[in-house]
Amino acid sequence: MALIPLFFKASRFKVVVQQANTLSDAVLSLPVLAALKQNYKHVQIVVICAPESAELFRNHPDVASVLVVLRNDLGLIRNQEELEVQLRAENADLYLELWSNLKLAILARKCGIRVRIGDTTAFLPIHFFTHGVRSGRDIITRHNAEMSLKILDRLNSISRLPHLQIPVPPLAMDAADEQMATLRKSGNSVVGIDVSTDASGVAIPHDVIRGTVSQLTAKGHHVALFGGLDDQTHFADLAGSNVSLFFDSPLADTFALISKVDVFFGNASGLSQMASYAQRPMLMFLPRKADFPSRVGPLSPVFKVLRQDTLCVHSPKQNCSPNLCWKWLTPDTVVTALTDVLARSKTPSRWTFKAIKTQHLLASIRVLWAVQTPEEYFRAVTLKADLESGGLHIFPILIRGEGWGSVIELIHFCEQYNITVIHGRINPAVGSMIKGVMGTVRQYVMPQVLNENPLRQKRSAENWIRIYHQLWDPAAGV
């Protein structure tokens, strides 16, 4: 039920949208701006953001003004007084908090913004909002773009992805068209590669990038490397007739160029999310357990996710060892996947978020089938092959009693194989114990439990994924 004054719909009003986190989150919040303008023609939009995403919003045609939050090394706001003066001067009617931040929530209240909407999943800031929305930050099957749009529920706006408009000035797009036409003359296709580090500290290993560039150029492709100035020193020697470096370009020019490549390879950084938002064919590298494709995966109609997490034994992110855990990622793996994505992109496909989300769920949800007898285990192994051909990852296990040994075995199994759903007839107390250990001790998600025999009825991979999705998100309509 919407609780926002009805005059918003018919009159001019000013809304402050706060997304002062990373560039990646800023890109994923762009659908909110499009949805606001689509539903409220006369709205004036003010954005509060971090310095690295300021240019992104300044170039957006629907943004009237941009306020920049400066933070020190401890993450504390160091321009709070200046920001308060600027926010008061805007005289806004509505405040939307897309990134939960206590200081900024207090500031919005202090500046007298009468309607303030924020995420009630985070406990502390909720007392500083007039209206709360559960965006679902504790639901691993909900995409970050969906979570941002969920804040608009109180405005009776449609919480689905609107038309994705690239916020780049026309001159920058024209220049990108000319530059890409020049690059294509020296290669079959232009392959963009993101060499930057994302907010979680994940980067594609340098030796993999170098090997991939070598193989792609040998096949006749032109490679465009994107990153920050810090990355330039590592790859400056690769510049040549078939390799272009874009490390010091303005953000608008970078976005325009990325939106024109034939295929893009990257992690979950802001540059990769730009390619995703521009719906370029994508290969995305998501190695860590916390980086579920269902949360940060591509929005492109043609994509593939490189994710080898099923045998990872490190739940807490601080234990992750790239040298040990990512050795499966090789130039051959990357080039083969890029070639597949590029080939599939030649066939026209209609963009639907429902189809994309189903693929993300199949890449994210790992199911433990707990069975009671050897006969059931044999049947489960037989069905596993059919379901995995449809993209669903099933891990059968034979439960031998309910003693401590079995509980420890289940916990170890969940941890090792990245289990997000436990499906089987297990003691509810055992299920609760596993969820508690995985969610607190191991600092990982608490698996959802479906307490019934998984062999009771035969279903397709897509039918099962709908059921498992609804365990995580009961309101889901996948």
C-alpha positions as CSV (number, residue, x, y, z in Angstrom):
1,M,0.0,0.0,0.0
2,A,1.4,3.4,-1.0
3,L,1.5,6.0,1.8
4,I,2.9,8.8,-0.2
5,P,0.8,12.0,-0.8
6,L,-1.3,11.8,-3.9
7,F,-0.3,15.2,-5.1
8,F,3.1,13.8,-6.1
9,K,1.5,12.2,-9.1
10,A,0.1,15.4,-10.5
11,S,2.5,18.2,-9.4
12,R,6.2,19.0,-9.6
13,F,8.1,17.7,-6.7
14,K,11.8,17.1,-5.9
15,V,13.2,13.8,-4.8
16,V,16.7,13.1,-3.4
17,V,18.1,9.7,-4.3
18,Q,20.9,8.6,-2.1
19,Q,23.4,6.1,-3.6
20,A,26.7,7.0,-2.1
21,N,28.3,3.6,-2.3
22,T,30.5,2.1,-5.0
23,L,30.4,2.8,-8.8
24,S,29.0,-0.7,-9.3
25,D,26.0,0.0,-7.0
26,A,25.6,3.4,-8.7
27,V,25.2,1.8,-12.1
28,L,22.7,-0.7,-10.7
29,S,20.7,2.1,-9.2
30,L,20.2,3.8,-12.7
31,P,16.9,1.9,-13.3
32,V,15.4,3.8,-10.2
33,L,16.0,7.1,-12.0
34,A,14.4,5.8,-15.2
35,A,11.4,4.4,-13.2
36,L,10.9,7.7,-11.4
37,K,10.9,9.7,-14.6
38,Q,8.7,7.2,-16.3
39,N,6.0,7.3,-13.5
40,Y,6.4,11.0,-12.5
41,K,6.9,13.2,-15.5
42,H,7.4,16.4,-13.5
43,V,9.8,15.0,-10.9
44,Q,13.1,16.8,-10.3
45,I,15.8,14.3,-9.2
46,V,18.8,15.2,-7.0
47,V,21.4,12.5,-6.4
48,I,23.7,12.1,-3.4
49,C,26.7,9.9,-4.5
50,A,30.4,9.1,-4.0
51,P,33.0,11.0,-6.0
52,E,33.7,8.1,-8.3
53,S,30.2,8.0,-9.6
54,A,29.5,11.8,-9.7
55,E,30.2,12.1,-13.4
56,L,27.9,9.2,-14.1
57,F,24.9,11.1,-12.6
58,R,26.0,14.5,-13.9
59,N,25.7,13.2,-17.4
60,H,22.3,11.6,-16.7
61,P,19.5,13.6,-18.5
62,D,17.0,13.0,-15.7
63,V,19.2,14.3,-12.9
64,A,18.9,18.0,-12.0
65,S,21.8,18.2,-9.5
66,V,24.4,16.1,-7.8
67,L,25.7,16.3,-4.2
68,V,29.0,14.5,-3.5
69,V,29.8,12.7,-0.2
70,L,33.4,12.8,0.7
71,R,34.7,10.2,3.1
72,N,38.0,9.7,5.0
73,D,40.0,6.5,5.3
74,L,37.7,5.3,8.1
75,G,34.6,5.7,6.0
76,L,33.3,8.8,7.9
77,I,31.8,11.7,6.1
78,R,34.2,14.7,6.1
79,N,32.1,17.2,4.3
80,Q,28.9,16.8,6.4
81,E,28.4,20.5,7.2
82,E,28.8,21.5,3.5
83,L,26.5,18.6,2.5
84,E,23.9,19.8,5.0
85,V,23.9,23.3,3.5
86,Q,23.5,21.9,0.0
87,L,20.7,19.5,1.0
88,R,18.8,22.2,2.8
89,A,19.1,24.5,-0.3
90,E,17.5,21.8,-2.5
91,N,14.2,22.0,-0.4
92,A,13.3,18.5,-1.4
93,D,9.9,16.8,-0.8
94,L,11.1,13.2,-0.8
95,Y,14.2,11.2,0.2
96,L,15.0,7.7,-1.2
97,E,17.8,5.8,0.5
98,L,19.2,3.1,-1.8
99,W,22.4,2.6,0.3
100,S,21.8,2.2,4.0
101,N,23.9,4.8,5.9
102,L,23.0,6.0,9.3
103,K,24.7,9.5,9.0
104,L,22.9,10.3,5.7
105,A,19.6,9.1,7.1
106,I,20.0,11.4,10.1
107,L,21.0,14.2,7.7
108,A,17.9,13.9,5.6
109,R,15.7,14.1,8.7
110,K,17.7,17.0,10.0
111,C,17.2,18.9,6.8
112,G,13.5,18.7,7.1
113,I,12.7,16.4,4.2
114,R,9.2,15.4,5.2
115,V,8.9,12.0,3.4
116,R,11.8,9.7,3.8
117,I,11.8,6.1,2.5
118,G,14.5,3.5,3.3
119,D,15.3,-0.1,3.6
120,T,14.1,-1.6,6.9
121,T,16.3,-4.7,6.5
122,A,19.1,-2.6,8.2
123,F,18.0,-2.1,11.8
124,L,19.6,1.2,12.8
125,P,18.4,3.7,10.2
126,I,14.7,2.7,10.2
127,H,13.8,5.1,13.0
128,F,14.9,8.0,10.7
129,F,12.5,7.1,7.9
130,T,8.8,8.0,7.6
131,H,8.2,4.9,5.5
132,G,10.1,1.6,5.4
133,V,10.5,-1.0,2.7
134,R,12.1,-4.4,3.0
135,S,14.2,-4.4,-0.2
136,G,15.5,-7.9,0.4
137,R,19.2,-7.5,1.1
138,D,19.0,-10.7,3.1
139,I,17.5,-12.6,0.1
140,I,20.3,-14.0,-2.1
141,T,18.0,-14.6,-5.1
142,R,17.1,-10.9,-5.5
143,H,19.2,-8.9,-7.8
144,N,20.8,-5.6,-6.6
145,A,18.9,-3.7,-9.3
146,E,15.6,-5.3,-8.0
147,M,16.5,-4.3,-4.5
148,S,16.9,-0.6,-5.5
149,L,13.6,-0.6,-7.4
150,K,11.9,-2.2,-4.4
151,I,12.3,1.2,-2.6
152,L,9.8,2.6,-5.1
153,D,7.0,0.3,-3.8
154,R,5.8,3.1,-1.5
155,L,5.3,5.3,-4.5
156,N,3.1,2.8,-6.3
157,S,5.7,2.7,-9.0
158,I,6.2,-0.4,-11.0
159,S,9.0,-2.4,-9.4
160,R,10.4,-3.9,-12.6
161,L,13.3,-2.9,-14.8
162,P,12.3,-0.1,-17.1
163,H,13.9,0.8,-20.4
164,L,17.6,1.0,-19.7
165,Q,18.8,4.4,-21.0
166,I,22.6,4.9,-21.2
167,P,23.4,8.2,-19.4
168,V,26.1,9.4,-21.9
169,P,26.1,12.7,-23.8
170,P,25.3,12.3,-27.6
171,L,28.8,13.7,-28.5
172,A,30.5,11.0,-26.5
173,M,28.3,8.3,-28.2
174,D,29.2,9.7,-31.6
175,A,32.9,9.7,-30.7
176,A,32.6,6.1,-29.5
177,D,31.0,5.0,-32.7
178,E,33.8,6.5,-34.8
179,Q,36.5,5.0,-32.5
180,M,34.9,1.6,-32.6
181,A,34.6,1.7,-36.4
182,T,38.4,2.4,-36.5
183,L,39.1,-0.5,-34.1
184,R,37.0,-3.0,-36.1
185,K,39.1,-2.3,-39.2
186,S,42.0,-4.0,-37.4
187,G,40.1,-6.9,-36.1
188,N,37.1,-9.2,-36.5
189,S,35.4,-8.1,-33.3
190,V,36.2,-5.7,-30.5
191,V,36.5,-7.5,-27.2
192,G,36.4,-5.4,-24.0
193,I,38.2,-6.6,-20.9
194,D,37.9,-5.1,-17.4
195,V,41.2,-5.2,-15.6
196,S,40.2,-3.2,-12.6
197,T,39.5,-4.5,-9.0
198,D,36.0,-4.6,-7.7
199,A,34.8,-3.4,-4.3
200,S,35.4,-6.8,-2.8
201,G,39.1,-6.8,-3.9
202,V,38.5,-9.2,-6.7
203,A,40.4,-8.8,-10.0
204,I,41.0,-11.0,-12.9
205,P,44.6,-12.4,-12.5
206,H,47.1,-10.5,-14.7
207,D,48.6,-13.6,-16.2
208,V,45.1,-14.7,-17.3
209,I,44.5,-11.3,-18.9
210,R,47.8,-11.4,-20.8
211,G,47.2,-14.9,-22.0
212,T,43.7,-14.1,-23.1
213,V,44.8,-11.0,-25.0
214,S,47.5,-13.0,-26.8
215,Q,45.0,-15.7,-27.9
216,L,42.3,-13.2,-29.0
217,T,44.7,-11.1,-31.1
218,A,46.1,-14.2,-32.7
219,K,42.5,-15.1,-33.7
220,G,42.1,-11.6,-35.4
221,H,40.1,-9.8,-32.7
222,H,40.8,-6.3,-31.4
223,V,41.1,-6.1,-27.6
224,A,40.2,-3.0,-25.6
225,L,41.4,-3.0,-22.0
226,F,39.5,-0.8,-19.5
227,G,40.6,0.1,-16.0
228,G,41.9,2.9,-13.7
229,L,45.2,4.7,-13.8
230,D,46.6,2.3,-11.3
231,D,46.1,-0.5,-13.7
232,Q,48.0,1.2,-16.6
233,T,51.5,0.3,-15.3
234,H,50.6,-3.4,-15.4
235,F,49.5,-3.5,-19.0
236,A,51.1,-0.5,-20.8
237,D,53.4,-2.9,-22.7
238,L,50.4,-4.6,-24.4
239,A,49.4,-1.5,-26.4
240,G,49.6,-2.1,-30.1
241,S,47.8,-2.3,-33.4
242,N,45.3,-4.9,-32.0
243,V,45.2,-3.8,-28.4
244,S,43.9,-0.4,-27.2
245,L,44.2,0.9,-23.6
246,F,41.5,3.0,-22.0
247,F,42.8,3.8,-18.5
248,D,42.5,7.6,-18.2
249,S,39.3,8.3,-20.2
250,P,36.5,10.3,-18.6
251,L,33.7,8.2,-17.2
252,A,31.2,9.2,-19.9
253,D,33.6,8.3,-22.7
254,T,34.4,5.0,-21.0
255,F,30.7,4.2,-20.7
256,A,30.1,5.1,-24.3
257,L,33.0,2.9,-25.5
258,I,31.9,-0.1,-23.4
259,S,28.4,0.2,-24.8
260,K,29.8,-0.4,-28.3
261,V,32.1,-3.4,-27.8
262,D,31.0,-6.7,-29.4
263,V,31.6,-8.7,-26.2
264,F,32.8,-7.8,-22.7
265,F,34.8,-9.8,-20.1
266,G,35.0,-8.6,-16.5
267,N,34.2,-9.1,-12.8
268,A,31.5,-7.4,-10.7
269,S,33.2,-3.9,-10.8
270,G,31.5,-0.7,-12.0
271,L,32.9,-1.0,-15.5
272,S,31.5,-4.5,-15.9
273,Q,28.1,-3.3,-14.6
274,M,28.2,-0.6,-17.3
275,A,28.6,-3.3,-19.9
276,S,25.8,-5.2,-18.2
277,Y,23.5,-2.1,-18.1
278,A,24.3,-1.4,-21.8
279,Q,23.2,-5.1,-22.5
280,R,26.4,-6.0,-24.2
281,P,27.1,-9.8,-24.6
282,M,29.0,-10.6,-21.4
283,L,31.4,-13.1,-19.8
284,M,31.5,-12.3,-16.0
285,F,34.0,-13.7,-13.5
286,L,32.4,-14.2,-10.1
287,P,34.7,-16.4,-8.1
288,R,33.8,-15.7,-4.5
289,K,30.9,-17.4,-2.6
290,A,29.4,-14.1,-1.7
291,D,29.1,-12.9,-5.3
292,F,26.0,-14.8,-6.3
293,P,25.0,-14.3,-10.0
294,S,21.5,-13.8,-8.7
295,R,22.6,-10.7,-6.9
296,V,25.2,-9.1,-9.3
297,G,25.0,-11.1,-12.5
298,P,24.7,-9.5,-16.0
299,L,21.5,-7.9,-17.2
300,S,22.5,-8.7,-20.8
301,P,20.4,-11.0,-23.0
302,V,23.5,-13.1,-23.9
303,F,25.9,-13.9,-21.1
304,K,27.9,-16.5,-19.3
305,V,29.2,-16.6,-15.8
306,L,32.6,-18.1,-14.8
307,R,32.0,-19.5,-11.3
308,Q,33.8,-22.4,-9.9
309,D,32.6,-22.3,-6.3
310,T,31.2,-25.7,-5.7
311,L,34.4,-27.2,-4.3
312,C,35.4,-24.1,-2.4
313,V,36.1,-24.8,1.3
314,H,36.4,-21.2,2.3
315,S,33.2,-19.6,3.5
316,P,34.5,-16.4,5.1
317,K,35.7,-14.1,2.4
318,Q,38.9,-13.2,4.3
319,N,40.0,-16.9,3.9
320,C,39.9,-16.8,0.1
321,S,43.2,-17.5,-1.6
322,P,43.2,-16.5,-5.3
323,N,46.4,-18.3,-6.1
324,L,45.0,-21.5,-4.8
325,C,41.3,-21.2,-5.5
326,W,41.3,-19.5,-8.9
327,K,43.9,-21.7,-10.6
328,W,41.0,-23.2,-12.7
329,L,40.8,-19.9,-14.5
330,T,43.0,-20.1,-17.6
331,P,43.3,-18.1,-20.8
332,D,41.9,-21.2,-22.7
333,T,38.8,-21.2,-20.4
334,V,38.2,-17.5,-21.0
335,V,38.7,-17.6,-24.8
336,T,36.5,-20.6,-25.2
337,A,33.7,-18.9,-23.1
338,L,34.1,-15.6,-25.0
339,T,33.9,-17.4,-28.3
340,D,30.7,-19.1,-27.2
341,V,29.1,-15.8,-26.0
342,L,30.1,-14.0,-29.2
343,A,28.7,-16.8,-31.4
344,R,25.4,-16.8,-29.5
345,S,25.2,-13.0,-29.7
346,K,24.9,-13.3,-33.5
347,T,21.4,-14.8,-33.1
348,P,18.8,-12.2,-32.3
349,S,17.2,-12.7,-28.8
350,R,14.5,-10.8,-27.1
351,W,15.5,-9.3,-23.8
352,T,13.4,-10.5,-20.9
353,F,14.4,-10.1,-17.2
354,K,12.4,-13.3,-16.3
355,A,14.6,-15.4,-18.6
356,I,17.8,-13.7,-17.4
357,K,16.8,-14.2,-13.8
358,T,16.1,-17.9,-14.3
359,Q,19.7,-18.3,-15.6
360,H,21.1,-16.4,-12.6
361,L,19.2,-18.6,-10.2
362,L,20.4,-21.7,-12.0
363,A,24.0,-20.4,-11.6
364,S,23.5,-19.5,-7.9
365,I,21.3,-22.1,-6.2
366,R,23.1,-25.3,-5.0
367,V,20.7,-28.0,-3.7
368,L,21.6,-30.7,-1.2
369,W,19.2,-33.7,-1.7
370,A,19.2,-35.6,1.6
371,V,17.9,-39.1,1.1
372,Q,17.4,-42.0,3.6
373,T,18.1,-45.3,1.8
374,P,20.7,-46.5,-0.8
375,E,17.8,-47.1,-3.3
376,E,16.8,-43.4,-3.0
377,Y,20.4,-42.3,-3.3
378,F,20.8,-44.3,-6.5
379,R,17.6,-42.7,-7.9
380,A,18.9,-39.3,-6.9
381,V,22.2,-39.8,-8.7
382,T,20.3,-40.8,-11.8
383,L,18.1,-37.8,-11.7
384,K,21.0,-35.5,-10.9
385,A,22.4,-35.9,-14.4
386,D,19.1,-34.9,-16.1
387,L,18.7,-31.8,-13.9
388,E,22.3,-30.7,-14.3
389,S,21.9,-30.9,-18.1
390,G,19.2,-28.2,-17.5
391,G,21.6,-26.1,-15.4
392,L,20.5,-27.0,-11.9
393,H,23.3,-28.1,-9.5
394,I,22.1,-31.1,-7.3
395,F,24.3,-32.8,-4.6
396,P,22.8,-36.1,-3.3
397,I,23.8,-37.3,0.1
398,L,22.8,-40.4,2.0
399,I,21.8,-39.6,5.6
400,R,22.9,-42.2,8.1
401,G,20.9,-41.5,11.3
402,E,20.6,-38.2,13.2
403,G,23.6,-38.3,15.5
404,W,26.3,-35.7,15.8
405,G,28.4,-37.4,13.2
406,S,25.6,-36.9,10.6
407,V,25.1,-33.3,11.6
408,I,28.8,-32.5,11.2
409,E,28.8,-34.3,7.9
410,L,25.9,-32.2,6.6
411,I,27.5,-28.9,7.8
412,H,30.8,-29.9,6.0
413,F,28.8,-30.8,2.9
414,C,27.0,-27.5,2.9
415,E,30.2,-25.6,3.3
416,Q,32.2,-27.4,0.7
417,Y,29.6,-27.4,-2.0
418,N,28.2,-23.9,-1.4
419,I,24.7,-25.3,-0.6
420,T,21.9,-22.7,-0.5
421,V,18.9,-25.1,-0.3
422,I,18.6,-28.4,1.7
423,H,15.8,-30.6,0.3
424,G,15.0,-33.8,2.2
425,R,13.4,-35.3,5.3
426,I,15.6,-34.2,8.0
427,N,14.9,-33.3,11.7
428,P,13.8,-29.6,11.9
429,A,16.2,-29.2,14.9
430,V,19.1,-30.4,12.7
431,G,18.0,-28.0,9.9
432,S,18.0,-25.1,12.3
433,M,21.4,-26.1,13.7
434,I,22.9,-26.2,10.2
435,K,21.4,-22.8,9.3
436,G,22.8,-21.3,12.5
437,V,26.3,-22.7,12.0
438,M,26.5,-21.6,8.4
439,G,25.0,-18.1,9.0
440,T,27.0,-17.2,12.1
441,V,30.1,-19.4,12.7
442,R,31.0,-19.8,9.0
443,Q,29.8,-16.3,8.1
444,Y,27.9,-17.6,5.1
445,V,24.2,-17.7,4.0
446,M,21.8,-19.8,6.0
447,P,20.5,-22.5,3.7
448,Q,16.7,-22.7,3.2
449,V,15.2,-26.1,4.1
450,L,12.4,-27.9,2.2
451,N,11.5,-30.8,4.5
452,E,10.1,-33.3,2.0
453,N,11.3,-36.2,-0.1
454,P,12.9,-34.7,-3.2
455,L,12.1,-37.9,-5.1
456,R,8.4,-37.7,-4.5
457,Q,7.8,-36.2,-7.9
458,K,9.8,-35.6,-11.1
459,R,10.2,-32.0,-12.2
460,S,12.3,-30.2,-14.8
461,A,15.3,-28.0,-13.7
462,E,13.2,-24.8,-14.3
463,N,10.3,-26.1,-12.3
464,W,12.6,-27.0,-9.4
465,I,14.3,-23.6,-9.5
466,R,11.0,-21.8,-9.2
467,I,10.2,-23.8,-6.0
468,Y,13.7,-23.2,-4.5
469,H,13.5,-19.5,-5.4
470,Q,10.2,-19.2,-3.5
471,L,11.9,-20.6,-0.4
472,W,14.2,-17.7,-0.4
473,D,11.7,-15.1,-1.7
474,P,8.1,-16.1,-1.0
475,A,6.8,-13.1,-3.0
476,A,8.8,-14.1,-6.1
477,G,7.1,-14.6,-9.4
478,V,9.9,-16.1,-11.5
